[in-house]
Amino acid sequence: KLAEAQIGQLFDVSRTVVRQALNQLSRDRLVTLEPARGAFVAQPGVDEARQVFEARQLIEAAIVRELCTRITDAQVAELRAHLADERAAVARTDVTGRTRLLADFHVVLARMLGNEVLAQLLADLLSRSSLIALMYQSSHSAEHSQQEHVDIVDALERRDARAAARLMSRHLH
């Protein structure tokens, strides 16, 4: 349960501001609002988790396929730096940091295409995915996920669209 008064005190804001934030989080499906009961952290079930990742799989395989045709060496270097940050967060068992970085990797890929609408759509799916990952992903899964990101960047660097799309699909499956 998310208590408005406590959240307001924690962030030194009014309950009105907290209520507005909770309403936005509800629209993003990160919080569930129940009449006469209050706000609760959303608890997506397995079916919803599968649907979110299936949508991502369709979108992101296309993203990496297209990115292979136009990625620059500077963008590959940017991705390598991001991978180093991911690896460090996973190694120090920084759950919040690793979850954010592992999700940001996918938004970085979308932004590299220069399509902000696509990046925002993906960011919305990723916010839901991050909640799912926090609920279901173990440290071992995070290490595995980070290594899959390395494999995807390797394929992007080779400009191997088929391998990049296959690796992304397997990663999200």
C-alpha positions, 0 to 999 in steps of 0.5 A: 500500500502506498500511503499518500501522507507518508509519501508526501512527508518523504518528498516534502510535497502536498498530498495533492501532488502525491495524488497526481503522481499516483494517478499518473503511475496508475495510467502507466500501470505501475500503481493500482488505485482501489476505491476506498482502499487506496493506492498499491504497487501494481502486481502484474501477473504472468500473462501480463508479463508475457504480453509486455515482453511479446510486444517488446520482442516484436518492436525491438527485433525490428529496431536492431534490424534497422539499426544494423543498417545505420549504426556508427562506430561512435554509437557502438562505443556509446553502447560499449560504455553503457555495457560497462556501467551495466556490468558494474551495477550487476557486479555490486548487486545494485538492484535498482541501478541494474534494473534501470541500466538494463532497461535503459539499454533498450531505449538507447537503441531506439533513440539511436534510430532518431525516432523519439515516438518509438523511443517513448513507446518503448520507454512506456513498455520498459517501465512496466517491464522493470516492475516485472523484472523487480518482481521476478528477476534474480541476480543470476537472470540480471547477469545473463541479461547483461551478457545478452546485451553484450552479444547484441552489441557484438552483432550490431558492431558486425552489422549482422541484422539477422543475428541482432534480431535473433539475439534480441528476440531470444533475449526478450523471450 
